[in-house]
């Protein structure tokens, strides 16, 4: 498949990212680039922590703050960060292509850290929701910007694997939120969970200033990569229109399942009769499954291709969540949640890897922002749907059914992506 991407050697010369030992040998990643990738990964860990932290404190906010939150309004507040993420992902990807990756990444990191810290001091639900919205803009902008930069820093042969492993930071951060919450919330209250973001601001951001380079921004005006301008208009016309829409819809379905679970799982398990500590260990199982999914799908995506592997991962998530409908024994619940984590987050990692590989350099950040930004529609809607289903008296299983259905839909949409790509190849298309 011709992706209209520069070869790894030429890209490495442009960015200083790639080292080739000898002719015919696979290029290696330079030490400077490896450090930059590591710092980006650490920022993604904090991104994942801040995404999942609301789910760990949700029951405390309902019962302890006196803000008058119901399940429905708690779901709405949970959606605020995802609404901000949708805004951040759409515009930050475009900004990263136009203004540079480094400025965008560090700006997003500072934004989500500052507003997450301020959440600890919110006096009421309205202010808390507004702060989560503003933090979400930074959270949403970081991932597409970081992935676009990393795609430039590593050889093409490593791009899919590194993009997938980069996203392991999200569930690792979520796992840390669950682990930290078990001792921290009872001892210091829900506010302490948001103060953890201080670490990102005072440790990781300075590391980013030191180690994250500014990469070349290739646009149509240079004439080096493509005659097309970098922008959303290029994604929404031939030859990218069909594939861009399918990637967006698949991301919507996947993020509906992943962030719906991330927001509601601790509360759902408490409603099912488990105490807070046990409920958080279920959230930990989900996120550890997602970590494992990042590693498994990185290998499988390289071996079998990101899109076929994503189809299988989405199907695994649908099966795992469907098992929960039968109210199985606790051991099976843990296993099902691990599978759900493997499948939902693994699918999203693979979609990112596929998008990073299927667009030329000057559109990569924009395409990642498009897929992740529009995909946040699923993340915005999921917490509200979960809360409304519970408020309507439909029970815990209604949530699991909704999230399992979304994973199944993602599998179907990704199958359509694969069919579209095969059709274009058979027609001799040169792009996507």
Secondary structure, DSSP 4 states (H G I P E B T S, - for coil): ----PPPHHHHHHHHT-EE-SSTTSPPEE-HHHHHHHHHHHHHHHHHHHHHHHHHHHHHHHHHHS-S---HHHHHHHHHHHHHHHHHHHHHHHHHHHHH-HHHHHHHHHHHHHHHHHHHTT--SHHHHHHHHHHHHHHHHHHHHHHHHHHHHHS-HHHHHHHHHHHTHHHHHHHHHHHHHHHHHHHHH-THHHHHTTHHIIIIIHHHHHHHPPPPP---GGG-SS-SSPSSHHHHTSTTTHHHHHHHHHHHHHHHHHHHHHHHHHHHHHHHTT--HHHHHHHHHHHHHHHHHHHHHHHHHHHHH-HHHHHHHHHHHHHHHHHHGGG---HHHHHHHHHHHHHHHHHHHHHHHHHHHHHS-HHHHHHHHHHHHHHHHHHHHHHHHHHHHHHHTT--HHHHHHHHHHHHHHHHHHHHHHHHHHHHHHHTT-S--
